[in-house]
Amino acid sequence: MLSIKKMKKTEVDILFDIALRAFQPDYDKYGVYPPLIRLKKKKFLPPRFFGKTIFVDDEIIGGAFVVALFSKGEIGAIFLDPQQQHKGYGIQAMTMIEELYPSVMRWKLETPAESYGLHRFYESLGYVKTNEKEDSGSGMKGFVYEKTLGEI
């Protein structure tokens, strides 16, 4: 059974390794990991305060960084171990994150422009592409997706 809990300090090393594996295809394609990964210090950029750990039963399978303020929320990153992908856990995790913050009426996230599978995934959950961005350092292009649940 899938569950999401507040990220603990003792879980960071495991989650960091999972994030590296999950984002390896992006690194292979663009030559960079998402900004949340700090390789030299082997830590995440967002404070652990915003971190969530995703479990199946008692096994850590992924994580997420979520910021919610009043009626707006942003999923800074969500990642699953590649061995756990395509099993329905991503849909469950996204739904559970939204349910954890019932006051959030508009969700926002970003994803690489060429990650077509992720585009389909987010669109299947009701997210709509609202903007395009380009990282000035890497040249990587990304899409901004938003989902509105009610009036803000």
Backbone bond lengths (Angstrom), bond angles and torsions (degrees), N, CA, C in turn:
res aa  C-N    CA-C-N  psi(-1)  N-CA   C-N-CA  omega(-1)  CA-C   N-CA-C  phi
1 M - - - 1.439 - - 1.532 109.29 -
2 L 1.309 116.27 135.25 1.453 122.01 -177.57 1.526 110.50 -80.63
3 S 1.338 115.09 138.91 1.462 120.58 174.39 1.527 108.63 -144.45
4 I 1.319 115.03 156.99 1.463 121.72 178.48 1.513 107.44 -128.55
5 K 1.340 114.80 128.51 1.463 120.51 -178.55 1.522 109.83 -131.89
6 K 1.315 115.05 163.22 1.460 120.81 176.07 1.532 108.72 -59.90
7 M 1.332 115.90 135.26 1.451 121.40 -178.79 1.530 110.45 -66.73
8 K 1.336 115.72 132.79 1.458 121.69 177.15 1.530 109.87 -101.77
9 K 1.311 114.91 152.32 1.473 120.67 179.51 1.533 110.72 -56.61
10 T 1.307 117.32 -37.56 1.467 121.57 -177.91 1.527 112.49 -69.48
11 E 1.329 118.06 -12.49 1.472 121.80 -179.04 1.520 112.86 -96.34
12 V 1.316 118.17 -11.14 1.466 121.49 -171.60 1.526 112.20 -60.70
13 D 1.335 118.84 -43.78 1.470 120.08 -179.09 1.528 111.48 -61.90
14 I 1.310 116.65 -42.53 1.478 120.58 178.56 1.528 109.75 -63.85
15 L 1.326 116.32 -46.43 1.468 120.63 -179.30 1.522 111.74 -64.87
16 F 1.316 117.18 -36.77 1.463 120.69 179.00 1.536 109.57 -61.67
17 D 1.326 116.83 -45.11 1.471 120.28 178.62 1.530 111.45 -63.79
18 I 1.322 116.88 -39.85 1.470 120.25 177.27 1.528 109.99 -63.76
19 A 1.341 117.05 -43.58 1.467 120.66 179.81 1.525 111.13 -61.09
20 L 1.328 117.29 -41.61 1.476 119.79 178.02 1.527 110.77 -59.56
21 R 1.325 116.49 -44.73 1.471 119.70 179.22 1.526 111.15 -66.67
22 A 1.322 116.38 -41.42 1.470 120.33 -177.36 1.528 111.74 -65.89
23 F 1.337 116.68 -37.67 1.463 120.36 -176.92 1.533 113.23 -95.79
24 Q 1.339 117.86 5.24 1.463 121.03 -179.99 1.534 112.81 -57.54
25 P 1.342 119.33 -41.35 1.473 118.25 177.86 1.534 112.74 -59.79
26 D 1.332 117.34 -37.05 1.467 120.21 176.30 1.521 110.54 -66.20
27 Y 1.330 116.57 -41.21 1.464 120.14 178.76 1.528 109.88 -63.01
28 D 1.326 116.61 -44.38 1.471 120.30 179.47 1.522 111.21 -61.28
29 K 1.315 117.32 -36.45 1.464 121.51 -176.46 1.528 112.79 -82.06
30 Y 1.343 117.11 -42.27 1.462 121.04 -171.84 1.529 114.27 -109.60
31 G 1.335 116.45 -12.91 1.460 119.69 -179.41 1.516 114.44 79.84
32 V 1.322 117.54 9.88 1.468 121.58 178.16 1.524 109.48 -141.88
33 Y 1.322 114.03 150.80 1.454 120.71 169.33 1.525 107.78 -90.70
34 P 1.318 118.09 163.25 1.465 119.37 175.48 1.532 110.07 -57.19
35 P 1.316 117.06 154.19 1.467 120.23 -176.90 1.527 114.60 -59.11
36 L 1.323 118.08 -19.36 1.457 119.17 -178.66 1.515 113.09 -69.90
37 I 1.329 118.20 -18.99 1.462 121.30 -176.39 1.521 109.74 -94.08
38 R 1.314 115.85 121.32 1.464 122.97 176.93 1.524 107.59 -108.65
39 L 1.337 116.20 96.35 1.460 121.29 -173.15 1.525 113.24 -62.47
40 K 1.327 117.96 -45.38 1.469 120.57 -174.59 1.521 112.44 -59.98
41 K 1.311 116.60 -39.55 1.467 120.26 -178.00 1.523 112.16 -97.92
42 K 1.321 115.99 -1.93 1.465 122.43 -178.37 1.528 110.88 49.36
43 K 1.337 114.14 55.57 1.450 119.89 178.21 1.519 109.74 -147.95
44 F 1.318 115.11 172.97 1.458 121.32 178.90 1.525 109.37 -97.03
45 L 1.338 116.17 146.28 1.458 121.13 178.03 1.524 112.42 -68.62
46 P 1.312 119.68 -50.37 1.468 116.24 178.49 1.527 108.59 -64.47
47 P 1.303 117.39 143.37 1.463 118.67 176.16 1.524 110.86 -59.60
48 R 1.316 115.55 149.32 1.459 121.71 179.03 1.527 111.29 -56.68
49 F 1.333 116.30 -23.12 1.463 122.42 177.47 1.532 111.45 -51.28
50 F 1.337 117.40 -34.76 1.461 122.20 -178.81 1.529 112.52 -90.74
51 G 1.331 116.63 -1.95 1.455 120.80 -173.30 1.509 114.62 -84.84
52 K 1.316 114.03 145.15 1.462 122.82 174.96 1.527 107.62 -126.58
53 T 1.313 115.40 142.99 1.461 121.27 176.00 1.516 108.03 -107.65
54 I 1.323 115.45 133.60 1.465 121.85 -179.22 1.528 108.00 -103.81
55 F 1.326 115.53 125.31 1.460 122.41 -178.50 1.523 110.81 -117.64
56 V 1.319 116.21 149.45 1.465 122.49 160.73 1.515 104.04 -117.61
57 D 1.309 114.61 116.51 1.460 121.90 -169.67 1.536 107.02 56.40
58 D 1.316 119.24 -118.32 1.467 120.63 179.78 1.526 112.28 -105.85
59 E 1.326 117.80 7.45 1.466 121.67 -177.20 1.531 110.56 -96.17
60 I 1.330 115.54 130.03 1.460 120.40 175.73 1.527 108.17 -74.86
61 I 1.341 116.09 123.62 1.468 119.55 179.53 1.526 112.55 -117.87
62 G 1.340 117.66 -6.70 1.457 118.37 -179.30 1.514 111.89 174.66
63 G 1.330 113.12 -173.40 1.450 119.14 -178.73 1.512 111.40 -152.85
64 A 1.306 114.25 174.10 1.464 121.02 178.40 1.523 108.25 -154.43
65 F 1.323 114.80 152.58 1.459 121.42 172.34 1.518 106.98 -119.80
66 V 1.326 115.38 119.27 1.456 121.96 -171.74 1.527 109.44 -128.09
67 V 1.317 115.06 131.23 1.458 121.16 174.51 1.523 107.09 -120.18
68 A 1.323 115.75 126.27 1.455 120.67 178.54 1.516 108.89 -131.28
69 L 1.318 115.27 128.29 1.455 121.03 179.06 1.519 108.15 -137.06
70 F 1.308 114.46 110.87 1.459 121.83 -177.83 1.524 110.12 57.21
71 S 1.332 118.07 -115.49 1.467 120.21 -174.07 1.531 113.35 -97.24
72 K 1.336 117.76 4.34 1.467 120.45 -178.61 1.517 110.38 -120.82
73 G 1.333 114.69 141.08 1.453 120.08 178.90 1.510 111.03 -138.56
74 E 1.319 115.02 153.08 1.466 119.97 177.34 1.517 109.02 -134.93
75 I 1.315 114.23 132.33 1.456 120.84 173.21 1.525 105.21 -95.73
76 G 1.335 115.02 99.75 1.463 120.47 -176.46 1.512 111.91 -67.90
77 A 1.300 116.47 -31.42 1.465 122.02 175.99 1.517 108.01 -167.49
78 I 1.298 114.75 147.68 1.459 121.20 170.38 1.522 105.30 -142.08
79 F 1.322 116.30 135.80 1.462 119.64 -177.05 1.520 110.10 -147.76
80 L 1.322 114.17 143.96 1.457 122.18 176.82 1.516 108.64 -124.80
81 D 1.303 116.07 147.56 1.461 120.89 174.15 1.535 107.57 -54.78
82 P 1.325 117.83 131.76 1.474 119.51 -179.11 1.534 113.56 -52.73
83 Q 1.329 117.75 -30.50 1.467 120.56 178.63 1.526 112.18 -71.13
84 Q 1.323 116.92 -15.04 1.469 121.41 -178.75 1.528 112.65 -106.27
85 Q 1.328 116.42 1.27 1.463 119.87 -179.51 1.526 110.28 -78.83
86 H 1.313 115.88 158.81 1.472 123.97 178.36 1.534 112.09 65.19
87 K 1.327 115.73 31.63 1.462 121.28 177.03 1.529 111.61 -121.62
88 G 1.344 116.55 7.32 1.457 120.47 -179.38 1.524 114.02 90.98
89 Y 1.328 117.32 -4.13 1.465 119.93 -178.33 1.522 112.50 -68.90
90 G 1.319 117.94 -33.08 1.461 121.02 179.67 1.529 111.08 -63.55
91 I 1.315 115.96 -44.51 1.469 120.36 178.25 1.526 109.94 -62.28
92 Q 1.333 116.20 -45.39 1.460 120.03 179.27 1.522 111.19 -62.11
93 A 1.329 116.98 -43.42 1.469 120.97 -178.34 1.523 111.02 -64.46
94 M 1.326 117.50 -45.43 1.468 120.37 179.69 1.528 110.49 -61.56
95 T 1.312 116.56 -43.12 1.465 120.71 179.34 1.526 110.64 -63.48
96 M 1.323 116.41 -42.65 1.463 120.00 -179.70 1.524 111.31 -66.38
97 I 1.320 117.71 -38.37 1.468 120.58 177.81 1.521 109.49 -60.89
98 E 1.316 117.08 -46.69 1.463 119.94 178.28 1.531 111.12 -60.34
99 E 1.315 117.23 -38.48 1.465 120.97 -179.43 1.528 112.31 -71.37
100 L 1.340 117.39 -26.90 1.469 120.93 178.65 1.529 112.09 -66.97
101 Y 1.320 116.32 -21.75 1.467 121.93 -176.67 1.534 109.34 -125.68
102 P 1.329 117.78 74.06 1.468 120.69 -174.43 1.530 113.88 -64.72
103 S 1.329 118.52 -20.00 1.470 119.67 179.88 1.526 112.48 -81.26
104 V 1.330 117.07 -14.00 1.472 119.97 -179.68 1.526 109.33 -76.43
105 M 1.321 114.69 123.43 1.460 121.42 -179.65 1.527 112.38 -106.92
106 R 1.331 117.14 -17.37 1.471 120.32 177.31 1.517 109.22 -134.46
107 W 1.330 114.71 121.02 1.460 122.03 177.77 1.520 109.86 -104.34
108 K 1.305 115.90 146.70 1.466 121.81 179.58 1.530 108.17 -134.94
109 L 1.337 115.57 146.24 1.459 121.93 174.14 1.522 108.57 -156.32
110 E 1.320 115.99 165.11 1.461 121.39 178.09 1.514 109.01 -127.42
111 T 1.323 115.32 150.83 1.460 121.26 179.66 1.522 109.09 -149.80
112 P 1.336 118.45 152.38 1.463 120.00 179.53 1.531 112.12 -58.05
113 A 1.321 115.43 143.59 1.466 121.19 -176.82 1.523 112.83 -61.66
114 E 1.321 117.16 -30.04 1.463 119.93 -176.53 1.527 113.39 -99.17
115 S 1.310 117.53 12.00 1.466 121.12 177.22 1.524 109.25 -91.32
116 Y 1.329 114.42 73.56 1.462 120.64 -172.04 1.531 113.13 -61.54
117 G 1.328 116.81 -34.78 1.463 119.72 177.57 1.519 111.77 -64.09
118 L 1.341 116.21 -39.00 1.464 119.58 177.15 1.522 111.21 -68.22
119 H 1.343 116.83 -35.56 1.473 119.34 177.13 1.525 109.08 -59.29
120 R 1.329 116.83 -48.43 1.468 120.52 -179.91 1.531 110.92 -62.05
121 F 1.344 115.49 -40.92 1.461 120.42 -179.78 1.530 110.78 -60.39
122 Y 1.335 117.07 -52.42 1.464 120.14 -178.16 1.531 111.29 -65.59
123 E 1.324 117.50 -39.07 1.461 120.08 178.55 1.528 111.08 -64.72
124 S 1.335 116.91 -34.01 1.468 119.72 178.18 1.526 111.72 -66.24
125 L 1.334 115.99 -20.73 1.463 121.35 178.76 1.530 112.49 -95.04
126 G 1.332 116.08 5.27 1.461 120.00 176.93 1.518 115.28 96.98
127 Y 1.322 117.62 5.18 1.466 120.39 177.59 1.522 109.76 -80.08
128 V 1.329 115.93 147.06 1.461 123.04 -177.77 1.523 107.83 -125.78
129 K 1.330 116.32 135.18 1.464 120.35 177.37 1.529 108.86 -68.37
130 T 1.349 115.82 125.48 1.467 120.14 -176.47 1.524 113.10 -117.87
131 N 1.338 117.44 -13.70 1.460 118.88 -176.41 1.523 109.66 -163.51
132 E 1.324 115.13 164.14 1.459 122.30 174.03 1.519 107.80 -125.56
133 K 1.341 115.98 144.94 1.459 121.23 -178.70 1.532 108.88 -136.09
134 E 1.328 114.56 160.63 1.464 119.76 173.23 1.517 108.24 -135.22
135 D 1.331 115.84 129.93 1.454 121.06 177.97 1.523 108.84 -74.66
136 S 1.314 116.20 122.64 1.471 119.86 -175.71 1.526 112.10 -65.79
137 G 1.329 117.95 -30.03 1.456 120.37 -178.30 1.518 113.48 -76.59
138 S 1.329 116.74 -47.67 1.466 120.65 -174.66 1.524 113.29 -99.63
139 G 1.325 116.72 -17.75 1.462 119.72 -174.91 1.517 112.65 79.43
140 M 1.315 116.90 2.38 1.462 121.23 -179.15 1.526 109.58 -68.09
141 K 1.324 115.06 131.27 1.459 120.55 178.83 1.518 109.37 -95.43
142 G 1.320 114.71 143.47 1.454 120.02 -179.62 1.512 111.86 -138.32
143 F 1.306 114.40 161.82 1.453 121.80 176.84 1.520 108.73 -113.61
144 V 1.330 115.57 143.73 1.450 122.34 173.46 1.519 107.13 -100.58
145 Y 1.304 115.88 129.50 1.462 122.62 177.90 1.525 108.85 -115.91
146 E 1.327 116.15 144.23 1.453 121.18 176.10 1.524 109.58 -135.65
147 K 1.316 113.64 153.06 1.462 120.66 176.30 1.528 107.36 -135.83
148 T 1.321 115.38 126.54 1.458 120.98 178.90 1.518 108.94 -105.70
149 L 1.324 115.82 125.82 1.456 121.52 -178.06 1.521 112.52 -99.86
150 G 1.317 116.79 -20.38 1.461 121.69 -178.81 1.508 108.91 -175.08
151 E 1.294 116.48 -167.60 1.476 120.42 -179.04 1.511 110.28 -76.40
152 I 1.334 114.54 139.89 1.474 120.73 -179.08 1.514 109.73 -91.01
